[in-house]
Amino acid sequence: MKLRKFSLALACVLALAVSVSLLVPANRARAFEGDAYAIKSATIVTVTGATIQKGTVVVRNGLIAAVGADVAVPADARVIDGTGLTVYPGLFDAHSSYGVRQTEAPAGAGGGRGGGPNADPAAILARLSAAPSSEGLLPEVTVVDQLQVTTDTFDQQRAAGITTALTAPRTGIFQGQSALINLGDVAGEKLILKAPVSLNIGFGGGRGFGGGYPGSPMGVFAFLRQSLLDAQHYREEWARYNKNPRGMARPQVNKSSAALQPVINGEMPVVFSVSSVREIERAVGLAEEFKLKYMLSGAYQSYQIADYLKSKNVTVLLTLSFPQKPAGLDDPESEPLRALRDRADAPKAAAALHKAGVKFAFTSGTLTRPSDYLVNAARAIEAGLPKEEALKALTIYPAQIFGVSEQLGSIEKGKIANLIVTSGDLFARDTKVKHIFVDGKYFVAKAPEQTQRPGGAFAGGPGGPGGGRRGGGGAPGNAPPSSESPSGDASGIATGLWTLTTNSSRGEMKMTANLQQNGGSVSGEITLPFGTVPITKGLISGNEIELEYTINTPNGQTMNGKLKGKIEGNAISGQMEMMGRNSDFTGAKTPKE
Amino acid sequence: MNMNKILLCCLFTLVLGASALAQGNEEILIKNATVMTASHGNIEGGSILIRNGKIAAVGKDVKASANAKVIDATGMYVTPGFVDSHSHTALDGTNEGSLSVTAMVRMGDVVNNTDINIYRQLAGGMTVIHQLHGSANSIGGQNSIIKLKWGQDVEGMRVSDAPRTVKFALGENPKRSNGISLPGATRRYPATRMGVEETIREAFTQGREYIREWDEYEAAKKRGENPLSPRRDLKLEAMADILKGKMDIHSHCYRADEIVMLMNLCEEFGIKVRTLQHVLEGYKVAPEIAKHGASASILPDWWGYKMEAYDAIPFNAAIMTHHGITVAIHSDSNDPARRFYQEAAKIMKYGDLTEEQALQLITLNPAKEIRLDHRLGSIDVGKDADLVIFNAHPFSIYSRPEMTLIEGVTYFDRKKDLEMREQLVKEKKALIEKEKRIPGVAQPTQAVPFTPTWAEEEEDGHFHDGAPRKRQ
């Protein structure tokens, strides 16, 4: 029995390994590593030098072997006829979370990873009230340890022309030590260009509802200050000990303080994720208080303070994710003018920074579709940024900022062969990326899917285990057995105990819902951090479910909540409305015993 | 129609801030007004001369240079700019409620200079606010003091020589008796009033220990030794500063017993409570408060919204004033902060304070509580030219501020505001139209850049200090 299970698992692992190494789909990634390529008769935009109108780029062993108008095509090269096409260096995304494994919620009591939610409501409650995890509070966490790349992880990015990215998680206060990676399709370690590059810090990373200290914006600052002060003390303590260890008690090693040493010594830059002007000012204030080397990421409101940023000589990783009109806005007049101005002005940020002489590179920010990256870069150009500057902010500027301009950022002999071949001008709306090289490896651009979740899909999450849409991600052996039959149950697809997770601005919140479906109506109760309350209204039509509930707090406040979602198998996802705010939620049904 | 008005209010505010240019150097003469000095009576037909942002002269007979800008205030009233000794306006957070002692957090780190309530309060004559941490824990964070210089950056709003203050809280909020708690979850200590006292005593004791640790370190250095410096602990550093009298205690409190408890506890550690905030039962222990030397900052007429608020009376301010206590009215909310003068007027009805005493509740007295009465709170030569010009007597329900000046700069001008509305409506319309023409914009495919607001906390009335304001 045990043996059978083991051999089954082994078979799965083997099958997966084989599929990764051999069965690479022909339409996507033809691996001709070590082979030579020549793109001939193409317009070559070198970025650092003059554009070559009818030239050839030769790629060999992952590098650009030759580039020029009179370069001969080697006999062994596979030839791409570039007539009518344009070659650009592969684009950078100067701050992303591409390829970072999505960490699951702190396990707390019981419940193994991937084993589905724990069936016991008591255990769920125990998890709700468990001690908060230290996730997002540890500067020693490195992205290198969290990279999870499979063959298709970066399909969308490559199709959008992005071949290099700075990557780190986007949640928490200490978000991790970032890595600069090439967006290829091989194991994470092989993609790393440089790591660690920076320590990434966010101010929105309090621990959220009931999560412990720090749980507020001012708590975040106190926490950061104390961490940096502790690192300074640690430096002093060890310097004093190392100077004269004899007769002195040995200081204790502290991973967090140790990891912060290059930061407080000004060797490793901090990347602060910021949005508004006041967040920018807070980041600058903190950096100056501790004499940190730093950059700003996001900073969409920097259009208001370009001169200030210049006076601080700060580098900006500028987001191309512009503010959007809120969904479901009935009356456009109901928005404050400042929101409208913000949306109108955000695309002007790049031009403002350029004019003020601030060094900047583009990032995708919170864009969920990589294909929007160039679309929005074009909007920055429409808003006044010279086209050459836009191109540089996608290529050579980030290469310079991250210290890899000897290897990347332009089409020059000896540089890494990260190239994109387009049907025309990079910023024209109808231009398509046709061919892509990452580390000299050739990819045909894959048509972008309609939607994509940032950072990869949940392994074994919505979509159901065994569905195999993504083949279980890169986590073989993680898929839970799919013995339960979720739908077709006589009692209705909603019936059962659900665990739900929502992410609000204050962090993650867990809920459970015990539901009973009766035809088109649903009854039951929902347990929130505020307590357990009955469902006041529950409707289901097809797989679309709508639940309402009311919470009366002991001090007489009334809060109405609403959940609207879709059930697919054992998974549910949708929108949650609480205290007038909307957030997404996902969840799963607890399997019956 | 009302909705439209509110929207307009949202609108017009932006431009005005920019128009409040940093004049300051010019001479301004406000003439022929009823000047309510808040320190030495009213001057009928009085004038105020402003030079370099300061009050240069006050009186019936004030001479200005020929090129002074003249504001004719005939028939109008001028008061000092109002000071709110207990505000949560213009902050991106309220409570760091995770621990019982969070003296390390600083509200000054999260000032939001774009909060529209700054402008709305300016329109009600408010010029200075004491931005307090919430009352979720026994010892909250360090507070911040700003002037409502709408349009300036955060540094421009800060009052540079303001004293450091810290928030304490007693009673139901820190013990979380009204809070919603997680089923089955352990509750945060303390859960009783005894626990609150113990929490504060423990923090004081730790602070005293921290002082000793550093004193020993300094002494060892003096002796020529090479000691390792103690770890800097921001929480204990704050506690040490409280014990050294470098940081004033502003404590949320309701009941007479806890008021006396805190004063005794502080006296035990050789310090004083600077201001008792809310202090609903202050009238019961007014002699004790006067003896201790604390001032009082109150809600004029809120009561009954929770158990500990049952014994409040509207005569609280008058009774404490007659006992020689410095009493101020505070807003604790964006709403009364816009009509602060009416809050003060109520005390003339409830009690027998003079008009000037009532005016002092929102000017000179709160300025004293935050130790800025040397430059704020009354119309006296040498003080900051923070002034409000009313169209009628400020204690009349029919009056409204026409202009609000801070350091001689006009930050609110009703006339300009009215003029601007049309233009802003036009701009808004144009932007909405323009947006329709940008392809792709209307599709919510991208997430809005994330800015934490912690707005939920603000909606939880009980996390705030005083009454739940959002009554339906």
Interface residues (C-beta under 8 A of the other chain):
Chain A: L125 A126 L128 S129 F203 G204 G206 R207 G210 G211 G212 Y213 P214 G215 S216 P217 M218 G219 F221 A222 R225 Q226 L229 D230 H233 E236 E237 R240 S275 S276 V277 R278 E279 E281 R282 G298 Y300 T319 S321 F322 P323 Q324 K325 P326 A327 P332 E333 S334 P336 L337 R338 L340 R341 R343 A344 G365 T366 L367 T368 R369 D372 V375 S504 S505 R506 T527 P529 F530 G531 T532 I551 T553 P554 N555 G556 Q557 M579 R581
Chain B: L7 C10 L11 L14 D92 G93 T94 N95 E96 G97 S98 L99 T102 M104 V105 R106 M107 D109 V110 V111 N112 N113 T114 I116 H133 G141 D153 V154 E155 N178 G179 I180 L182 P183 G184 A185 T186 N226 L228 S229 R231 R232 D233 L234 K306 L424 E427 K428 L431 I432 K434 E435 G440 V441 A442 P444 T445 Q446 A447 V448 P449 F450 T451 P452 T453 W454 A455 E456 E457 E459 D460 G461 H462 P468
